[in-house]
Amino acid sequence: MVRFAMVIDTRLCIGCGDCVIACKTENKVPEGLNRDWVVEITQGRYPHLGTEFRSERCNHCTHATCVEACPTGASHYWRDTNIVLVTPERCTGCKACIAACPYNARLIRPEGYIDKCTFCVHRVKQGLDPACVATCPTHCMHFGRLDDPNSTVSRLLASRDAFRLLPETGNEPQIYYLR
Amino acid sequence: MEEVLATARFNPLIDPSLAIWDWRIAAYLFLGGVTAGIMCFSAWALLANKEQQAPFTTWRLSLWGPILLSVGMTTLFLDLEHKLYVLRFYTTFRPSSPMSYGAWILVFVYPAAIALILATLRQGYPFLASRLERIRIGGWLLDMAERYRRAIAICNIPLGIALGIYTGILLSGFMARPFWNSAILGPLFLVSGLSTAAALVAVVARQPAERHLFTRIDVGLILVELGMVALLLVNLATGARIQQEALATLFGGDHTVSFWLWFVTLGLVTPLALETWDLRGGRVRWVLLAPVLVLAGGYILRQVTLDVGLAVNWTHFAVQFDPTLLERLHP
């Protein structure tokens, strides 16, 4: 399996939300719905406070429980990669994939089918970065192949301390956050 | 101190807490469980030659199965968000998906349950049998079903058990929902399904001997169910932190009353006491109360299980974007 990953530098992210707007614009996400969002974690007690911003979305797990739970095959891996997609014409809207996702990263389109971040696969096919990565004004987001040791994401992960969300679920998420 | 907040996210039915499945799924799970019990009991009564002691169960109960299951399938269909694509369940089989197993189990359950109805229709519902015989192949179908009556009954038992266990495994297969992620849920829902079917017989059957038999059966099943509920709680208490958090909602948390009062007390313990009293010769004034409570308890078990499972998540935000606040900005 070819592993695509996103690496997000929490030291550079300022929580501006441009990634959210870029995603909504690029993917025509309906009003009131979000494929990505920004989480803000404030720790400590005033005046000794620290804040971390995290741009979050589907983690495109290599062991995606949503793909396993889907009874129709609508949720699937794109080709031989970890990019998880939904085929609307196969989706019954049973919501098993939503129940199976520990990140609650999926949403229900007004048309009835289930939707989620696609890593902007239509852009990836053209060799472009996802819209959120391309738009980020602080360049805190990076996208690439983990099986290429010379890719930016591989080099960043080799040089910086990183963490993933809920690795204990066993889903093997592929979004990494640099500390 | 740690505060976590999410900006610009309020996906309907996902935020602020998961609300993807409601009474429609609870009803489907409940009616699927009752149908499983009906298939098992009506087949058992035929195989064990209980027509004297349990005539309703032997000849008439089987008709209730597909009817109740179809009501459950209707509520399930109503829950689908993309209804036009419902047939997609049957264009593939996904070995990793419990829901896919459920969809295909139903393909076998319906013919087996209908065959059992045909095998007992002349004795149970002669009026319907005579109507069916007016159709060219109707008489032949009834003859064939009666000829293979025992084989049909034998098929109904494993299929009923599979259907009953499936209603629990559908939920327990979701690792992301800590309250559901227990192997006990399948057997618990099966026993509950058998118990509610026994209660249904106790409500509907006319012969006191038959009601007495199924009251005895129900007492045993309620005791087993209580044991399984205890095992489920122990399983969660000894599980990971997230499972212990799920359990805490039943001990002082949001679901304490619905679980302990409505399900355990009114749905299990009270009917157990009433039925035990009934069996010991006590004059229970409202003889139907106990089985009606068992039926209500069976539904409440599914509803509470759904509610707790959806409420406890791996991810949660202390403060979340609230779109209703935007309305205050408008003059």
Boltz contact constraints between the chains, C-beta under 6 A:
constraints:
  - contact:
      token1: [A, 17]
      token2: [B, 8]
      max_distance: 6.0
  - contact:
      token1: [A, 20]
      token2: [B, 8]
      max_distance: 6.0
  - contact:
      token1: [A, 33]
      token2: [B, 11]
      max_distance: 6.0
  - contact:
      token1: [A, 34]
      token2: [B, 9]
      max_distance: 6.0
  - contact:
      token1: [A, 37]
      token2: [B, 6]
      max_distance: 6.0
  - contact:
      token1: [A, 37]
      token2: [B, 8]
      max_distance: 6.0
  - contact:
      token1: [A, 37]
      token2: [B, 9]
      max_distance: 6.0
  - contact:
      token1: [A, 38]
      token2: [B, 7]
      max_distance: 6.0
  - contact:
      token1: [A, 39]
      token2: [B, 6]
      max_distance: 6.0
  - contact:
      token1: [A, 40]
      token2: [B, 5]
      max_distance: 6.0
  - contact:
      token1: [A, 41]
      token2: [B, 4]
      max_distance: 6.0
  - contact:
      token1: [A, 42]
      token2: [B, 3]
      max_distance: 6.0
  - contact:
      token1: [A, 43]
      token2: [B, 2]
      max_distance: 6.0
  - contact:
      token1: [A, 45]
      token2: [B, 1]
      max_distance: 6.0
  - contact:
      token1: [A, 65]
      token2: [B, 175]
      max_distance: 6.0
  - contact:
      token1: [A, 68]
      token2: [B, 96]
      max_distance: 6.0
  - contact:
      token1: [A, 69]
      token2: [B, 97]
      max_distance: 6.0
  - contact:
      token1: [A, 71]
      token2: [B, 89]
      max_distance: 6.0
  - contact:
      token1: [A, 71]
      token2: [B, 94]
      max_distance: 6.0
  - contact:
      token1: [A, 71]
      token2: [B, 97]
      max_distance: 6.0
  - contact:
      token1: [A, 71]
      token2: [B, 99]
      max_distance: 6.0
  - contact:
      token1: [A, 71]
      token2: [B, 100]
      max_distance: 6.0
  - contact:
      token1: [A, 72]
      token2: [B, 88]
      max_distance: 6.0
  - contact:
      token1: [A, 73]
      token2: [B, 92]
      max_distance: 6.0
  - contact:
      token1: [A, 90]
      token2: [B, 88]
      max_distance: 6.0
  - contact:
      token1: [A, 91]
      token2: [B, 82]
      max_distance: 6.0
  - contact:
      token1: [A, 92]
      token2: [B, 80]
      max_distance: 6.0
  - contact:
      token1: [A, 92]
      token2: [B, 82]
      max_distance: 6.0
  - contact:
      token1: [A, 92]
      token2: [B, 85]
      max_distance: 6.0
  - contact:
      token1: [A, 92]
      token2: [B, 86]
      max_distance: 6.0
  - contact:
      token1: [A, 92]
      token2: [B, 88]
      max_distance: 6.0
  - contact:
      token1: [A, 93]
      token2: [B, 80]
      max_distance: 6.0
  - contact:
      token1: [A, 93]
      token2: [B, 81]
      max_distance: 6.0
  - contact:
      token1: [A, 93]
      token2: [B, 82]
      max_distance: 6.0
  - contact:
      token1: [A, 94]
      token2: [B, 80]
      max_distance: 6.0
  - contact:
      token1: [A, 95]
      token2: [B, 20]
      max_distance: 6.0
  - contact:
      token1: [A, 96]
      token2: [B, 99]
      max_distance: 6.0
  - contact:
      token1: [A, 98]
      token2: [B, 20]
      max_distance: 6.0
  - contact:
      token1: [A, 99]
      token2: [B, 174]
      max_distance: 6.0
  - contact:
      token1: [A, 100]
      token2: [B, 174]
      max_distance: 6.0
  - contact:
      token1: [A, 100]
      token2: [B, 176]
      max_distance: 6.0
  - contact:
      token1: [A, 101]
      token2: [B, 176]
      max_distance: 6.0
  - contact:
      token1: [A, 102]
      token2: [B, 176]
      max_distance: 6.0
  - contact:
      token1: [A, 102]
      token2: [B, 314]
      max_distance: 6.0
  - contact:
      token1: [A, 103]
      token2: [B, 315]
      max_distance: 6.0
  - contact:
      token1: [A, 104]
      token2: [B, 14]
      max_distance: 6.0
  - contact:
      token1: [A, 104]
      token2: [B, 315]
      max_distance: 6.0
  - contact:
      token1: [A, 107]
      token2: [B, 11]
      max_distance: 6.0
  - contact:
      token1: [A, 108]
      token2: [B, 13]
      max_distance: 6.0
  - contact:
      token1: [A, 108]
      token2: [B, 81]
      max_distance: 6.0
  - contact:
      token1: [A, 112]
      token2: [B, 81]
      max_distance: 6.0
  - contact:
      token1: [A, 112]
      token2: [B, 82]
      max_distance: 6.0
  - contact:
      token1: [A, 113]
      token2: [B, 82]
      max_distance: 6.0
  - contact:
      token1: [A, 166]
      token2: [B, 314]
      max_distance: 6.0
